[in-house]
């Protein structure tokens, strides 16, 4: 499918300029949003020993954080549409910094669940949705590249924070590390300050606007009422569930999210059980992030290709199948060299999926409906996000081995990718069959009502003849306005 036309936005996106600075800010905020739940797993062994918790109990920390981050999507959408992306990202950064500082003083798992899971998770939700929304306003033709660069923040921050957190853990313990991490997350406020709103085209002068309102008061009132109704409905737009393509995307995405994060949460612990030291185990996350860092913008460039972009949904399903296959092969890795190889392919496939996951939704829904669609998608995804890592931890507690966790994650993701691939084939086939039928029906209606078609053509010709006269009249009205009339910026 081709990108949505700029006419849907009522303005032409800049596709560059200050937009690249906005992409840098989104790179930072999205980087913290997706990397924090992953790198926190480095502290889990220490916290588990300190508080006497089990593996599944520890997994709930990242799960609650991710679930709240996704469930806060609709609230974030409402706030972004009301106040804009800049203040919302700044607010999210403040919440994240405060929550980590508060968690460093926690003495029970419930306190960590609330501080890290709920407060920080909601702050990350504000950062994520606001960043994605403003990118969709700044870019259209180069949107896949912009999305790829901004989503590359996740692997960059994983690559940096994983060894940094291990160092901080050895130096200051998990409490001191959380305190320092809270200070680092305040950089999201700086990222939000870079997200300047899009400068819209200049509106007509006050004098002309007043005359138009006097000439068409009923039309203006009708449009105002319609706008209020749309604003009331767009944040819980259940009409998305009438779109077959959206349903297919949502089911495949839910299956992917269920299995996506458990391998990240338990990768370091799995490596330690294979006889790998703690520093080397933490570096596996860095390797994953380092590869992911280059794959995301590269995937964005490939997705922007004129041959790939119309088939981006198939490209997305291939990336999911690739990712699931990596997890299915992970239990075969017994040495550190094989685990490094797994980390490389894991980072490659994960980067491909997340470079495309929101671009595919934009491709289906268009820029105008994307903010509402992403809010609805994220709140639904919070349930598999919440259950995935604890389900993996439960398998570890039951069987005492990590291989069943990777087998579960890989199987679910491969099923989701295959579902997306074959269902998209059926969906596009049905759309192609429906289009000729609609054309035939329209031609038949024109044949049955030739008089109406002729009158429509005559009306169109009359409007074209009267248009120059209307322009001359508007020009005379503008000349009659005083020279010092104020114009809105």
NORNOR-V24876 format. One line per field, one symbol per residue. ss: DSSP state (~ for helix, > for strand, _ for the rest). psi: psi as a letter, one per 40 degrees, with the letter a starting at -180 (. if undefined). burial: I if it has 16 or more other C-alpha atoms within 10 Angstrom, else O. Layout:
ss: ???
psi: ???
burial: ???
//
This chain:
ss: _____~~~~_________~~~~~~~~~~~~~~~~~~~~~~~~~~~~~~~~~___~~~~~~~~~~~~~~~~~_~~~~~~~~~~~_~~~~~~~~~~~~~~~~~~~_____~~~~~~~~~~~~~~~~~~~~~~~~~~~~~~____~~~~~~~~~_~~~~~~~~~~~~~~~~~~~~~~~~~~~~~~~~~_~~~~~~~____________~~~~~~~~~~_~~~~~~~~~~~~~~~~~~~~_~~~~~_~~~~~~~~~~~~~~~~~_~~~~~~~~~~~~____~~~~~~~~~~~~~~~~~~~~~~~~~~_____~~~~~~~~~~~~~~~~~~~~~~_____~~~~~~~~~~~~~~~~~~~~~~~~~~~~~~~~~~~~~~~~~~~~~~~~~~~~~~~~~~~~~~~~___~~~~~~~~~~~~~~~~~~~~~~~~~~~~~~~~~~~~~~~~~~~~~~_~~~~~~~~~~~~~~~~~~~~~~~~~~~~~~~_________
psi: iiiiidddeeihidfabeddddddddddddddddddddedededddddddefiidddddddddddddddddeddddddddddeidddddddddddddddddddeeieidddddddddddddddddddddddddddeddicdfddddddddeedddddddddddddddddddeidddddddddddeeeddddddeghihhiihiiiddddddddddgdddddddddddddddddedggeedeehdddddddddddddddededdddedddddddeeiidddddeddddddddddddddddddddeiddddefdddddddddddddddddedeehdiddddddddddddddddddededddddddddiddedddddddddddeddddddcddddddddddeeieddddddddddddddddddddddddddddddddddddddddddddddgddddddddddddddddedddddddddddddeiidehihi.
burial: OOIIOIOOOOOIIIIIOOIIOIIIIIIIIIIIIIIIIIIIIIIIIOIOOOOOOOIIIIIIIIIIIIIIIIIIIIIIIIIIOOOIIIIIIIIIIIIIIIIIIIIIOIOOIOOIIIIIIIIIIIIIIIIIIIIIIIIIIIIIIIIIIIIIIIIIIIIIIIIIIIIIIIOIIOOOIIIIIIIIIIIOIIIIIIIIIIIOOOOOOOOOOOIIOOOOOOOOOOOOOOOOOOOOOOOOOIIOOOOIOOOOIIOIIIOIIIIIIIIIIIIIIIIIIIIIOOOIOOOIIIIIIIIIIIIIIIIIIIIIIIIIOOOOIIOIIIIIIIIIIIIIIIIIOIIOIOOIOOIIIIIIIIIIIIIIIIIIIIIIIIIIIIIIIIIIIIIIIIIIIIIIIIIIIIIIIIIIOOOOOIIIIIIIIIIIIIIIIIIIIOIIOOOOOOOOOOOOOOOOOOOOOOOOOOOOOOOOOOOOOOOOOOOOOOOOOOOOOOOOOOOOOOOOO
//
